[in-house]
Amino acid sequence: MNEKRNTPQTLDGIDAHVGREFVAEGHSYVVCEDILGVGGQAIIFAACRDTEPDADYVIKIPHEYNLEMQKRLARELHVGKLEHEHLVGAVAIAHCLSSEDVGLISKRIHGTSLRNTIHAHRHKKEPPIPLDKIVRYGIQIADALQFLHENDYVHRDMKPGNILIAGEKAFLGDFGLCDDQNASESLTRTGVVPGTSEYMAPEQEEQGKTSPQSDIYSLGMVLYESATGERIRSPKEIKLSDIPKDNGVSSHHFAAVIDHCLQYSAKKRYTTVSDLKADLESIAANEVPKRYRVIQGRKKRLFLLRTIAAMALACLIGVAAWSSVSLLSVTPPPEFPVAEEYPEPDAPRFRMPLPNGNSPFRLLQDEDYPKITSETEMMLKMMEVHQMLWHPGAGKSDE
């Protein structure tokens, strides 16, 4: 059961499958010569059912059928049986009558992959795909993704090789890496990040976390590559100016949608695929998408805030300049009244306690001097009497 099958690196290994008969649910499927795809995990052939002449089915034969591949095919069958007009429908898991090979039978989409379409335009050195077609394909794939998310599945491997183009319609396929959000056990081996690194969201590649926003990121990468023909490794390499102008579609509106899909943080991307789909439908109808209106509104608010800030700064500078001029202007101190000059009196003025209302001191006036003189003479006489009574002979010179 764990036997390793012939890989497609050898022509004999590929030819060995041609003509083999697989059976499932009462039908037989014969492998045709048409090889529709070769990958690292499996090879895909066209197949005819029963006696029908047209090869309206495909069979996906794994290179190695082990327990992990068994779970993947079962998951792909379960998701493929969810009916949606833009999903590649799965039919059954078939077993080979002449070997131990096992294959997944799906309905055939008569067209080519988006990857081949991009390469074909790239080699012709022409604009990869007209924007109006890319928008139309994007709406259809977003519709299919929305259906998967509503059924609690995350695709995890969104890339041009898993999108089929048939005329004006696009189909999403290869559900082997789909993540069931309600499953208790993951199909991914520990330490292995599922998907294709060039189209992985940052959180998916760095942490192994997947969500509807990681699918939105991958779809944004697919839309960008479809428009420019360039496969990039990191959002830092994106040049929205490289998106070609189209007479029927606004490249500015399309670039705004791509930019929102490819935000590094999952929280800054579209909340749901339906929001992305609505913006693509607005672009297809030559209307302004909501995301573009949000960006323009932010630009207007930012311009208004910058204008207000510039005006406020100008006012502050003006006030500061006016204040500087005012400080530099020397203003003379105010003139205080000068006390009245009195004429010099005949006798020296001095202060002494005299009864004068509330204040015991006041400046002597001219009329006070006669009184002072008489009192002074009286005090001197009293001092002489005192001297004579208590110190007789004092002050007299010896004869």
Phi, psi and omega in degrees: 000328180267013180296136181276127183280168174294130180274158184287002178291339179251137181296325180297324180294325178287312182296337182296334181278335186296131178090351180288152182249130177245148181235147178195129175053042176081006178242152175248144182232125182256130181288126179268175182284340184291118175264118185265341180185147177229126180229181181289339183254333186201171175235142186243126178245158167283152182217147176253140181260133179051235183257011181293135184284331184273141178273081183265011180228163175232152177234128180257112184252116180293149174291326180221124182256102178235190184297319180296316179294325178299317179293323180295316180295323178295319178294317181296322177295316182297314180291320182295340179275355172287118188279121175207143187293343181243020172249141175286117185281138176262153185248302185193167171261123185249153179243140181283141181281335186253000179205183179269010181294147177233141180221152177263123180267128177226163176287144183270135173260115183280089180190214179218167180281156176297329177299313179296325179295317179297315180296321181298317178290325181295318181291333178277357180057041177243163173307130188312296180213139177304143184300325181296325177289319179299318179297318180296315177297320180298321178298317183291317179292322176298324178296318178293319178297317179301319178297317178297316181295324178294336176262017174066036175240141171246130187293312176074351181222047179287118179199163182302329180291341180258012177242125181256140180245125177227101184066240181261009184245148178240144182228139178260131181225192180057084182257017183296334180257009180302139181253119177280113183294343180259355182285142179279340182235134179271149178280353186272135175293149180298131180086357180251127179263115182285151177115187179249121191302323183298339184244005182284145171289153181306316182291333178286318182286321186273325185238352181077012181272135178233150181199174174305328179292331177290325174293322178297318178300311182298320178295323175299319177297320179295316180296320180295315179295324179296324183280325186254340184079004183251129174266125183248159182261333185217149176302337179295339180274354185289134173235099183297338178291344179282347179294120185294149177283147182225136182294331184267343185227139177283118179292332178293318178295317180297318180297323179296322179293315179299316181299321180289327178292326190260024174294141182298316180276130180299330182291339182266358178273184175302140179291319179224161177293332180297327177293319176297315180300319180298320179292321178295323177294324177295319178296318180297330180268012181059034176251162180280121179292154182302320182297322180293322178296322178297316180297315180296321178297320178294321179296319180294317179296320179296319178296319179295316179297319179294322178296315179297318179297319179295319179294318179297320179295320179297320178296317179298318179297319179297316179296318180296319179295318180296319180295321180297317179296320180295321180290327181285337179285118182280118180258124181296146181294153180294146180274125178263150180295136181272137180298145181291133180279127179265149177290144180299131179284166179291324179251155180295144181267142175207168182256140174207154183294124176223143179296120182208067176068230184283338184248129180283350181238144172200165181285129182294140177254173185298325184288348180280341189293318178302318180295319180295320182296315181294320179294323180294318179297322180295320180294322180295320179295320179297322179295322179295317179299316180300320181294320183290322182288318187261340180223072180294140179084351180289141177090349178269141181279146176289129180267000000 
